[in-house]
Amino acid sequence: MPLIVDGYNVLFAIGRYGRGKAIGEVLDEARQRLLAELVRHCQHTGEAATVVFDSRKATGGASRQDTLPGVRILYSHPPRTADDDILRLVEQSTAPRQLRVVTSDRELRGACARHGAEVVGARTFYRQLAALARDADADRREHLLKRQPPDDDELRYWLDVFGDDEPQDP
């Protein structure tokens, strides 16, 4: 199910950016972390995602776009907002019931739901991302452990359990 993510709404909802936090590098770092987590999510689930951020650097309503593996990144420019672009994506979809929109913005949630999209709160979705990351890390650690050859004690143990089929030299 394709995702449409209200980028800054997620960052504010999970407390990665907000009151009392410095603008600029902190925001950029938080945005990059969210994008990395979305890439990992898309690679693991096979879902495609579009994440939309507000951008105040340019005017005229033109949007800028970047891509990462499985993730399309849109930057909305005034007078359009990320909410405007998210709603436009839902409205223009030929299958809005197939979309999952991630936002905690009440007005945007209602508008997307009226078009048939599934709406997930930002915190709920972020908890899902975090759980997926923990599971992936555990799987990676287990895989690495399985790739290591047994140490001498473990080898002796398993030879005692299953026997040594190697013929003995006379």
C-alpha positions in Angstrom: 0.0 0.0 0.0 1.7 3.3 -1.1 2.5 5.7 1.7 2.1 9.5 1.6 3.9 11.0 4.6 3.5 14.5 6.0 7.2 14.9 6.8 7.4 17.8 9.2 4.2 16.7 10.9 5.8 13.4 11.8 9.0 15.1 13.1 6.9 17.5 15.3 4.6 14.7 16.5 7.5 12.5 17.7 9.3 15.4 19.3 12.4 15.2 17.0 11.8 18.9 16.1 9.8 21.5 17.8 9.7 24.2 20.5 13.1 24.9 22.0 15.1 23.1 19.3 17.5 24.9 17.0 16.5 25.4 13.4 18.8 24.5 10.5 21.2 21.7 11.2 19.0 20.0 13.8 16.0 20.1 11.4 18.1 18.8 8.5 19.5 16.0 10.7 16.0 15.0 11.9 14.8 15.1 8.3 17.7 12.9 7.1 17.1 10.4 9.9 13.4 10.2 9.0 14.2 9.7 5.3 16.7 6.9 6.2 14.1 5.2 8.3 11.6 5.4 5.4 14.1 4.0 3.0 14.7 1.0 5.3 10.9 0.6 5.7 10.3 0.6 2.0 13.2 -1.8 1.3 11.9 -4.2 4.0 8.1 -4.0 3.0 8.3 -3.3 -0.7 6.0 -0.3 -0.2 6.7 2.9 -2.1 6.5 6.2 -0.2 6.2 9.8 -1.0 7.2 12.2 1.8 6.2 15.8 1.5 7.9 18.7 3.4 7.1 22.4 3.4 9.9 24.5 2.0 10.1 28.3 2.3 13.3 28.7 0.2 11.4 29.4 -3.1 8.1 30.9 -4.0 5.6 30.6 -6.8 4.0 27.3 -5.9 6.6 25.2 -7.8 7.6 22.0 -6.0 11.1 20.4 -5.9 11.5 16.7 -6.0 14.3 14.3 -5.0 14.3 10.5 -4.8 15.9 7.8 -2.6 15.5 4.1 -3.0 11.7 3.5 -2.7 11.1 7.1 -1.5 10.0 10.1 -3.5 10.6 13.4 -1.6 8.6 16.5 -2.5 9.2 20.0 -1.2 6.2 22.2 -1.4 6.7 25.9 -2.0 4.5 28.9 -1.0 1.7 29.5 -1.6 1.2 25.7 -1.6 1.8 23.8 1.6 2.7 20.2 2.2 -0.9 19.6 3.3 -2.1 21.0 -0.1 0.3 18.7 -2.0 -0.7 15.7 0.1 -4.4 16.3 -0.5 -3.7 16.8 -4.2 -1.9 13.5 -4.4 -4.8 11.7 -2.8 -7.4 13.5 -5.0 -5.4 12.7 -8.2 -5.0 9.0 -7.3 -6.9 6.6 -9.4 -7.0 4.3 -6.3 -7.2 6.5 -3.2 -8.4 3.5 -1.1 -5.0 1.9 -1.8 -3.2 4.9 -0.2 -2.0 5.2 3.4 -1.5 8.8 4.5 0.6 9.4 7.6 -0.3 12.7 9.4 -1.6 13.9 12.7 -3.1 17.1 11.2 -6.8 16.8 12.0 -8.0 18.8 8.9 -5.8 16.8 6.5 -6.7 13.5 8.1 -10.4 14.3 7.6 -10.0 15.4 4.0 -7.9 12.3 3.0 -10.3 9.9 4.8 -13.3 11.5 2.8 -11.5 10.5 -0.4 -11.1 6.9 0.9 -7.5 6.9 1.9 -6.4 5.1 5.1 -5.0 7.6 7.5 -2.5 6.7 10.2 -1.4 9.0 13.0 2.2 10.2 12.9 3.2 8.7 16.3 1.5 5.4 15.5 3.4 5.1 12.2 6.7 6.1 13.8 6.2 3.4 16.4 5.8 1.0 13.5 9.0 2.3 11.9 10.9 1.9 15.2 9.6 -1.7 15.7 10.6 -2.6 12.1 14.1 -1.1 12.7 14.5 -3.1 16.0 13.4 -6.3 14.2 15.7 -5.7 11.3 18.6 -5.0 13.7 17.9 -8.2 15.6 17.7 -10.2 12.3 21.0 -8.7 11.1 22.7 -9.6 14.4 21.3 -13.1 14.3 22.5 -13.5 10.7 26.0 -12.3 11.6 26.1 -14.7 14.5 25.1 -17.6 12.2 27.8 -16.7 9.7 30.6 -17.1 12.3 32.2 -20.5 12.5 31.9 -22.4 15.8 34.6 -22.0 18.4 36.6 -25.0 19.6 34.3 -25.7 22.6 31.1 -25.6 20.4 32.8 -27.8 17.8 33.7 -30.4 20.4 30.2 -30.3 21.9 28.5 -31.0 18.5 31.0 -33.7 17.6 30.2 -35.4 21.0 26.4 -35.0 20.3 26.5 -36.3 16.7 29.7 -38.3 16.7 32.7 -38.0 14.5 32.1 -39.8 11.2 35.7 -39.2 10.0 37.5 -42.5 9.8 40.4 -42.7 12.3 43.9 -43.2 10.9 45.4 -46.6 11.9 
